[in-house]
Amino acid sequence: MSQIISDIAINRRKYWTEEIRKLSGNFINDTERLEKELLLEVGSNTNTLIDHLRLCGNIPESYGHDTSEEKLYSKYTDILLSLAFKQLGFKSLVLKERADAADVEIFGNNYCFVADAKAFRLSRTAKNTKDFKVAAMHNWKRGKPYAMVVCPIYQLPTTSSQIYFQATSHNVCIFTYSHLALLLSYSEIKDKTDMQELIQNIFDIIPALNPSKSAVDYWLAINRTILSFSEKIKPLWDIEKGVATESINIAKEEALTFLANERHKIVNMNHQEAINELIKVHKIDSKIKIINKICDNKLFTLK
């Protein structure tokens, strides 16, 4: 079987990984720049958006932990989520708030919901339940009937997990970029009103489930709801099933190539270069600057 994810899609991924690295130092400005550039690139081209969704689930290993690049990458996935639902016939916006709120709000003809996009490093050894923000999304509905968390399919638990208990208890939909790409493919042959009906069906099946930690029970319900909507979905489903495996292999190749290059760089460092790199990794200079800025705030003089 020939490869479905094209070299163009892989090169586009490389381009955006570097584009996110071009930081101005102002998070709001960088987010707005990113949103404008993505909107120009995607436009009404569903296939380009699907390419993004298939490869966006992993945070590049080349980004430092808790860095500006990593935070902007999170906004990149939120923007893709917003664009995807717009393509499906909804109105959508990415919120500028960065705490105590969902990242995306989506408005349909008869219902609305909040959503959040998640991405993880492939090298992340363990993910906590709170990393998926399922319980938080329930609290962030703010009067809306539904909430959705979209994750990379290969990072989700496949047997038993508290996140499925939280989802079925709090009426929060756990979804994947793979499923969203499938819906976009289907939307090319169906009316936008049908897409809103299908997504509402997905939301409505969750509170009908008994609260459970079972991944099998949860995904059987989601998958059967989608597949039963139309016989035209099955061929598209089979394609996306193959793509999920491809996307994992592409993500692994990207990460392993970066780490191999890093190992080569470290092995070839001289003594002073190695010391400088350790100082950089531990952010010692940055921490010194922060400490030096601390001064008496004069609160004790207020009397």
N, C-alpha and C positions, 0 to 999 in steps of 0.2 A: 504494500500500500504506500502510495507516495505521501510525502510530508505535506500536511495541510497548512501549518504555520509557515509563511513564506519568509525568505531572506529579507524582504522589504520590511516585514513586521519586526523581525529581530533587529535590524538596523535602526528602525524607528525607536525601538526600546533603548538602544544604546544612545541615540540622539537625546532622548528625554532624560535619561540618567545624567548626562552631562549638562543639559539645559537647567535642570534643577540645582545643579552645583553652582550656577552663576548667581550668586546671592548679592543683593545690594546692601544687606544689613538691616533692612526694614521688612519685617515679616508680612505686613499687610500689603505693601507695594509688590513684594515678590509673589504673593498669592494672586493679586490682581493681574500681574503680568502673565503668570502661568495660565490663568483662566482665559485671558484674551487669546494667547497663542494657541491653546488647545482648541478653543472655539473656532479659530481660523482654520486650523488644520483639519479638524473633524468635519465642520460644517454640517451638511446633511448626509455625509458618507457613512453609512452604517458599518460597512466593512472595516473602515479605519478604526472606528470606535471598538468594534469587536476585537481587532488586533490588540488594542490597548488593554482591554479587559482580560484577555487570555494570558497576558504576561505581567500584569501589574501587581500580583499578589505577594511578591517577595521584595523586601527592602534590599537594595544593593549592598553587598558586603563592603563595598568601597566607601560607604558612608560611615562616619564615626558614630558611636552610640550617643544618643541624646544630643545630636548636633542640629544645627539649623537645616542642613540638608535632609536629615531624617524627618524633621517636623514638616518641612515643605513637601516631602514625598507623601506624607500623610494627607496633605491638602490636595495633592495631585490625584490621589485615589478618590477623595471626596468629589472633586470636580468631575472625574470620569463617571462617578455614580450619578451625579446630577445630570450630566449630558445624556447618559443612557436613558434615564426616565423621561427626559424631554423628547428623546427620539421615539419613545414608546407612547407619546401623546399626552404626557403630564406637563404641568408647569413645575419648575423646580428651582431652588436657589441654595447656594452654599453659604452657610452662616459664618460671619466673621468672628463670633465668639469662640474662645478657646477652652472654656471650662464650664462645667455644670450645664451643658446643653448638647443636644444632638448636632451633628455637623451639617446635615442636609435636611431640608424640608421639601416635601413633594405634595402637589395638589392635583387631584383628579377631578372628573366631572361630578362624582357623587361621594367621594371620600378623600381623605388626605392622610399622610403619615410622615413620621420622621425616620431618618436612615443614617447609618454610619458605615464607612468603609474601613476594613481592617487589613493590614499587611504585616508580615512577619519576616524576620531573617531566616534563611534556611538553616543557619547554624544555631538558632535558638534551641536549647536542649529541652526546656520545659516551659509550658505556657500555663499560667494560672487561669482559673475561671474568670477572674476579674479582667483579664486581658481582652476578653470578648465583649465586655460591657453589656451583657444581656440584661442584668438587673438594673443597671443604670439607664438603659434605653427605656425600660418600663417607666421609670421616674421622669424621663425627659419627654414623654408623649405630650405633656402640657395640654391636655384636653383632646388630643387627636386619638382616634380609635386604634391605630396600628403603629408598630415600629418594626424596623428591619435592620439587621446587622449582616453585612455582606463580607464574606471571608474567602481566602483561597481554599479551594476544595481539599487540597492535599495537607492542609494544616488542621483540619477538623477531626475530632475524635471519631472513631469508627465503631466503637463498641458501647461503652457506657461513660457518661459524663454528666456532671452537675449542670453544664450549660444547657443541655436538653431539658432537664428538669425545670430550670429557670425559664426557658423559652415557653414550655407548655403550661407552666404555672402563671406566668405573667403576660401571656399572649404577645410574645415577641417572636418575629420570624427570623430564624437563622437561614441565610441564603448564601449562595456562592457566586463568584464571578463567572464560573462556567454556566450555571443556570441562567444568569443574566444575559450572557452572550447568546445562549440558546433562544431566549425570548426575543432578543434583537433580530436574530435570523428569522424567526417566525413572523415578526412584525412586518417583514418585507413582503409577505404574501397575505397579510390579514389587515383588517381595518383597525385603527387605533382604539376605537371603542371596545373591540374584542379583547385587546391587550389589557385594558383597564379591568374588564370583567375577569380575565384569567388571573391577574394579580390579586384581585379581591378574593377570588376562590382560594388562592394560596393562603392569604391572610386568614380566611374564615375556617380553614381546616385545623388550624393550630389550637384554638380554644376547644375544639371538638375532641381533641386527644386527651386521654388521661395523663396527668402529670407523671413523667417517667424520665429516667436517666438514659433510656435506650436510644442509641443512635439509629438502630435498624427500624424501630417503630416510627421514629420521627421522619427519616428520609423516605421510607416506604410511602408515608402519607403525602409528603411533598411531591415526590416523583410521580405517584399515581394520579395526583390532582392535575399535574401538568400534562401527562401523557393521555389522560382521558378526555382532555379538552378538545382535541382534534386529532384525527388520524394522520394529518400532515406533519405533526410534530415528530413522529417516530424517526423518519429518515434524518432529520436535523439533530435529533438526540444522539443517534449513532455516530454522526460526525463529531459532535462535541465531546462524546465519550473518548474518542481517539485523540482529540486535541488535548484533553486533560493530561494524558500521558506525555504528549509532546511538550507541553508547557513545563512540566516537571523537569524533563531532561534538559530543556533550554535553560531553565533557572539554575539547575545544578551545574551546567557547563559554565555559565556566567560566574557563579560563585567560586567554583574550583579554579578557574583560570585566574581570577583576581588573587586568591590565596596562594596559588603557586608562584605568581609574580612577586607577591609580598615576601614569601619565604626566600626567593632568589635575591631580592633586594637586601634583606636582613643578613643573609649569609655572606654577602659581598661588602658589607659595611666595615669600615675601619673602626678602631676603638672609640674615637671621638664622635663619629657619626652615630654609633650605637647608643652612646650616652645621650646625645641630642634627641634621638628618636624616643628614648625612654622618657625623657623630660616632657616631650610633646604628647606622648600617649597618656601620661598621668596628669596632663594639663597644669603642670606646676607653675609655669609663668602666668597663666590666666588666673590661677588661684591667688598668686602673690599680688596681682593687680587688684583683685577684689578685696583682699584683706587690707591693702594699703589705703583703699578708699573709705574704710570704716573710720568714723570720727565721732566725737561727742555731739549728740543731736540736741543738746541743751535742754532736754525735757526736764532735767532736775532743777533747772533755774526758774521754771515756771512756778510761781508761788503767790 
